[in-house]
Amino acid sequence: MAGIYIHIPFCRKACNYCNFHFSTTHHQIEPMMEAIEKEILLQKTYLSETIDTVYFGGGTPSILTIAQLAKLLNTLRSQFNISPTAEITLEANPDDINTSKLLDWKLMGINRLSIGVQSFDETDLLWMNRAHTAAQASNCIQLAKEVGFDNITIDLIYGSPVLTDEAWKKNVDTALAFGIPHLSCYALTVEPKTALDKLIQKKEVAAVDPDKQAHHFTLLLEWLAIAGFEHYEISNFALPGHRSKHNSNYWQGKDYLGIGPSAHSFNGITRQWNVANNSLYLQSLAQNTVPFEIEILSIEQQLNEYIMTSLRTLEGLSLAHIKTQWGDAFANTIQQAANDLINCGYANLVDENLVLTNSGKLMADGIASDLFFVG
């Protein structure tokens, strides 16, 4: 099984924290759709397996017209063996969602919505420079459920300077009250060169407080555990049976193809990434060339990839898998490092799987980095 990711590099408005590749200028949307369709044709041999997940991300894919989105899906179906039970996810912003669109998305085969709510708090939304209101955030979920979408995930951001503990609790409680079966929750990150980074440097807004973020994360773990959610990846929580199949493919090291500017692809041996420039992407595809760079992963890099992704999951890092895939020497080195993590209370060993504790989850990236091999 494998997955396909389609990057739609357009948004209505620039959120001040975002560092994804996107443009708020829309005159290139139609030529971009033609270029993405051409890339699908040129990349049809990248994956030979059955495709069990398709994910439209961005950017904001929900700004596409129904005709544009349907054409992309039809092109994918004509070139790849997409399972009839494939999970097909569309990222959508609340201000794009209405009953008519929801019905059309469902009719064309979209069966999972990822809604960029971020917050149900008006002050928080204004601070993030989001395009939608708190009322739209709630209304769009209600509309989606009325149309029959039962596989819904929403994004929530915690740790902003204006988000109080009470408002954070209300955000989570609101999601639970709607019966949302999956939540992706992210600590607000200040990425270099973003609008937020510049505002903080100019001291026009308060800096992010890491201690506050850790506190919000700890509260989140408590609340969602009580609500019966599996914390199956550092930033992702699901009721049983509602994990994201597409993102799980990433964390399990399965093959995936990325289409569109800035999209990444991975087949276990190589990683490649398309140019993050709309004009250059369009120019290359006009010449029937996919503009990407490629890296052949060394044995150590392949192992590091596994360490980085597996440690973030509920199941953790399998020492048995490392021994089988990469050999005893690598497994023994990891085992020694694991003992230190266990002694510090950052991890537990469960059936030969190294699983982070709640304390360890707060430092997951650093712990993974410490375990990396340098080849």
N, C-alpha and C positions, 0 to 999 in steps of 0.2 A: 504494500500500500504506500501511496505517496500523496503529496499535496501540491497545489498550485496557488501562488499568491499573485494578485494583480494590483499594482500600485497606481492609484488615480491621483495625480499630483496637483490637485486644485482644491482650494478652500474659499469660502465666502469672506472669511475674516481671519487675521493672524492672531492666534492666542499668544499671550506674551511669554509663555514658558516653552513653546514648541520649537524643537529643532529638527523635526522631520522635513523631508523634501516636499515642498508644495509651492504653489503660486496663487495669488489672489487675482491675477489677471487671467481672464477666461477666453480670450480670443483664440487661444491655441487648443481649446478642448476638442473640436472636431478633427483637426489634423492629428492630435494626440491619439484619439480613438482609432484612427486609421493606422497609425504607427504601431500601436499596441496589438491590433489585429494582425499586422504583418509580422511582428515579433513572435506571436503565437505560432504562425505558420513556420517561421524559420527555426523555432525551438521545439518543434513537435517530436524530435527524436531524443530529446534530453531525458525524458522519462519513458520507460517501457512498461512500468507497472500500472496496475489499475489505480486510478485517481480516486481517493476516498474523501478528499477535502478540497474545496475551492474557497478562497478567501479574498474578498474585495476590500482593500485597505487604502490608506492614504495619509495625508490628504483627506478628502471627504467624498467617497464614492456616491453618496446619496444625492449629490448635486447633478449627477448624470440624468439625462432624460430616460424614460422607460425604453425608448427605441435604442438608445446607445447601449444601455446595460444589457438588453436582450440580445443585441447583436454580438456583444462580447461573449456572452454565455453560449450562444449558438456556434460561434467560431471555436470556442474551447471544446464543445461537444463533438464538433466535426473532426478535430485533430487528435483528441486524446480519448482513451477508454475511461470515461468517467462513470463510476459506479452509480446504478440507479438509486442507491441509498446514500449517496455522498452527502456529507455535511457541506452546505453552501452558505457562507456567511457574508453578510453585507454590513460594513460599518456605516452608521447613519447618525447624523446630528438631529437633535430634537426639532430644530426650526425647519428641517426639510421634510418632516414626516407628516403625512395626512392620510386619510382613509383611502383615497384613490390610489396613491402610490403604494400603500401597503398591500392592497388587493392585487395590483399589477406585479409587485415583487413576488408575492406568494404564487401567483399564476405562472411566472417564468421559472420557478423552482428554487427561489431563495427560501431556505427553511430555518435560518438562524439570523437574528439581528444582534449586532453589537452597537449599542447606543451610547454615544459620547455625552453622557449626562454631566459627569465630573462633580456636580454638586446640585443639591436642591435648595441651596441658600443663595438668595439674590445678591447679598454683599460679596460673597465668595465668587460668584459668576462674574460680577462686574470687575472685581480685582483681577481675575484671570483674563479679562477681555473676551469672554465667550460671546457667541452671536445669539444665543438663546436665553430665555428667561426661566426662572424657577417654575412658573406656571406651565410653560411649554415642556419642561423636563418631565413633569408629572403627566400632563395631558397625552404626550406621545406614547408613553408606556400603556396607558389605558386604551388608547386607540389600537395599538398593536395587539393587545390581548383580545380586544373585541373582534378583530379581524381573524384571529385564530393562531397567532404566533405564540407558541408556548415555549420555544427555545430562544430565550432572550438573555443577553448579558448586558450589563451596563458598566461603564468606567466611573470610578470615583477617585478623586484626588484628596489626599489628606496632608496636613502639615503646613498649610499656607499660613502666613502671619495673621490673617484675618479670621481663620477658622477656629472657633472655640471648641472646647470639648463637648459642650452642649449641642452646638451646630453639627459637629461630626457624628454624635449619637443620633441626631435627628435624620441626617443623611442615610445612615445605615438602617435605622428603623423604617424610614420611608420606603427604601428598597425592599425590605423584608415584608412590609405591609402589602406591597404590590405582588408579592409571590414570585419575585425574580429568582430564578434557579441558579444563576451564576453571576459572580461579581469579580471584576478586575479592579484592584485597589492599588494605587501608586502613590508613593511619597513624592511631593512636589520636588522636582529636581531643577536646579539652576544650571542650565547648559550654557557653555561659552557662546558669546556673540548673539544670544537671544535678546529680545526686548527686555525680558525680566532681568537678565544679567546686567544690562546697561542701566536699568532703573535702579538696581541695587548699588551699582558702582557710583551712581550720581547721588545716592542716598535719598532718592525720591520715594522709595518704598523700603519697608523694613526687610532685613535679611532673613533667610530661612533659619529656623532654630532646630538643629538636629535632635536635641533632647525632646522637643515637642513632637517631632515626627516619630521618634521611637515610642513615645507615650501613646500617640494615636494608633500606631501599629499594634502595640500591646493590647490596647482596648479593643481593637478590631478583632484580634485573635480570640479574645474572651467572648465578645458578643456573637460572633459567627459560630463558634463552637457550641454555644448554648442553642443556637438556631438550627443545628444539625448539619452545618456545612463542612465539607472536607477541605482542608487547607492543602490542596494538592500541588501547588507551586507557590513560590514566595509571594507573588502578587495576585494569585488566583484562587478563588473559593467556589465550590460547587456543591449543590445538593447531589446525593448519589445518583449516578446516571447522567449527569449534565456537565461533565468535563468538556472542555473545548477539544475536539478531536484534532483540529488543525494545529493548534499550539502544542498539543501533546506530541504531535509528530516531530516538531522541532526539538522538544526536550528529550525525546526518545531516540534522536539521531536518525530519523527516517529521511529519505530523499525528498527534496522539494525544489520546485522551479519558481523563480521570481520573474515576473513580466512587468515591464514599465520602468521609467527612469528611477534610479536608486535601488531597485529591487535586487535582492540577493538570492542566489541559488546554491544548493549543497547536495552532494551525492556521496558523502562519506570520505571521499578521497580528495576532492577539490572543492573550493569555495569560489564563487564568482559574483561580481556585483556590477550592475549597470551604472553608467555615468549618471550622476545626480545633477543634470542640467537639461532642461526641457528642449532648448534649441539644438544642442548637440545631439541629443537623442533623436529628435525629428530628422535632422540632417543625415545621420547615419542610417536610419531606417529607410529614408528615401533612396539610399544607395544599396538597399537590401543587406545591410550589415548591422549586427547587434553590437552596440558599443559597450563592451564590458572588459573588466580586468579579471584575471584568474590567478588563483594561488593553489599550488599543489601542496597538500598538507603532509608534513612529515609524520612519522610514527608518534613522536612526542606531541605534535600539534593535534593529531587525531585523539590522543588520550586526553589532552587538556580540554578539548572540546567536550568530551564526555564528562570530565570532572566538573566543568563549569555548568553544564545543563543538568546533570543528574543530581547534583547537590541541592539544587533549588526545588526538587520534587519531594512529594510525600514519601515515595519509596526509597529515595536516597541513592547513594553511590554503591554499586555492587562490587565488592572485592572479588567475588567469584567470576563476575563478568570480565573484570580487568585481568585476572589471571588467565582466563581462557583466550581473551582477545589479544592481550599484549604481553603476557608472560609473567612468570613468578617474580622476577626482579622488580618490575614495576609494582606488582601487587604488594610485595613485601615492604617497599618504600612507603607506599600509601598506608599500609597497616601501621607502621611505626608512627607516622604523622597522625594517624587516626587516634592512636593511644593518647597523644598529647591533647587532642581536642576533647576526647572523652573525659580525661582527668580535669580539664578546665570547665567542664559542664556545657560545652558548646555542641556536643554531638553524642549520640548513642549508637551502639552496634546492635542491630536487630537482624538476626539470621544472615550474618555476613554483609549486611547493608549498613553503610555509614549514613545515619539520618541526623540532620541538624535538630537541636533543641530550639525552643523559642528564643533563647538567648543567642544561639548560633545563627538563627535566621536574620537577626539584626546586623550581622556581619558576614553574610553569605558570600558576597563578592570578594571580600578580603580573604576569607578562609579558602575559597577556591583558588585565588591567586597564589596563596602560600603553598598549595599542593601542586601547582603546575611544575612540569618538567621543562627544562631548557635544553633544546636539542641543538 
